[in-house]
């Protein structure tokens, strides 16, 4: 299933959605910053009923902001190892997160997604992007910068179609 199809399925066809997008990753670990880059691109064309957060490696610190926003859907965007080509993006259901993620975060994303689903009642999914390198002290690679542009475009299109 393509990213576009997966987002369409996750978000559903009808309106009334409030979507929070969490850009997750470390800006000093190369391609791990892809989630931050996607949110930065989305900030250039904000949509109504969309909350954009660059959470870096502590997305759990933003639960209060999420609670105030009252999302129906939460997209976590992060680098994830799933043996794809660098820059390939996939929808990763929350129950599969442990099998594919990189752990540069303080709290495992499974704990965060369980918390969001349990306390806020929002649906949660991870958009994982295969990194090339997450070496400390490096910048995001050209492949992942290009992937961030593509992922942002697909996310923007999917969210704009439900409004």
N, C-alpha and C positions, 0 to 999 in steps of 0.2 A: 504494500500500500504506500502510495506517495505521501509526502508530508502534507500536501494540500488536501488530499482525501482524508487523511487521518485527522487533521484539524477540523475539517467540515463535519466529520463524524463526532468528534469530541464536543464541538460547540453546538451542534444541532442546527436545525433549519430555521427555527422561529426566533423572533426578536426578544427583547427584554433581558438580554444577557449583560452582565457586568463582568468584564474580564480583567484580571490582574496578570501582568506579565513580569516575572521575576528574572532579571538578568543575574546569573550566578557565576562566580569565578574569581580568580585572582589576576589582577592586572600585571603582576610581576612574574607570572608563570606561563608566558607564551600564549599558546592556543587555549589555555584554560580561561582566558578573557573573552571568549567568543560570546557568551551570554551577555556580558556587559556591552559588547560591540553591537549586538542585535538591538538591545534596548536603546542605545544611543541613536541608532538609525531610526527606530520607531518614534523617538522623541521629535524627529524632524517633521513628522506628519501625525500629530496626536488625533485620536478619535474620541468621541463622546463615549462615556461609560467604559473607558479603558484606563487602568492605572498602570503606570510604568515605574518599576523600581530597579535600580542598580544596587543589588544587595551585597555584591562582592562575595566573600566567603562566610558571611554571617546572615543568611536569609531569615533565620529565626528571630533576629532582632527587629524585623519588620512586621511581626504578627499584629501589633497594635494598629499600625496603619492599615493592614488588611482588614482587621475587624471593623474599623471605621468606614472603609470603602464598601464592605459587604458584597464581595464578589460572588457570582454564581459559578465562575470558572477561574482556575488559576493555571497559567502556563509557566512552568519553571524551565528556563533555557540555560543549558550548561554543556560543557564538554563532557563527552561520555565515550568510553572505549567499548566498541561493539564489533571490532574487526572490519569496519567499513573503510572506504577510501577517505583520505583527509578531506574534510569539508562536507561529507555526506551527513544528512540530517534525518532523524527518525523520531517518530512518536514512540515513547517508551511508557507503557502503563505503570502506575505506581507500584504494582506488585512485582514488576520486573526490575525496578531500579537497582536493587542490590547486585544484580547480575552484570550490570554494564557500567556503573559509574566510576569516576575518578573520585578519590576522596581528598580534596584539599579544603574541605569544609569542617567547621567546628562540630556541627551536629549532622548526623546522616540525613540525607534527603528523605528517606523513608519515614523517619520520625516526624519531620516537618510536614510531609504530605498527610500522614495519619492525623496529625494535630489539626491541620487546616480542614480536612474532610470532617473530622469528628466535632470540632468546635464551631466552625463557620458554616458547615453544610455545603461547602463548595466542591465541585468536581476538580480534581487535580491531575495533571499529566506532565511528564517531562519531555521536552523537545531536546534530544541529545544530538550533539554535533561531534563527529569523530575528529579528534585533534591529530596534528602531525607531531607536535612537540609541546610538552608542558615543562620544559626545563626552567629552573629558577633563574631569574634575572634576564629573561629574554622577552621579546615582543611577539605579538601575534603574527603568524606567518601570512604571506599573501593569499594562500589558499583559504585560510580561515577568515580573512577579511572579506574575501569575495563570497564565501559561504554565508557570512553574517548579513551581507547585503541581500542575498537571495532569501534567506530565512526570514528576515525582516519584511521583505516584500510579500512573501506568502502569508505570514502572520497578519500583516496589515490587511491584505485582501480578505482573508478568512473572517477577521473581526468586523470589517466594514460591511460585509455581506449579511451579517446577522442583525445589524442595527436597524 
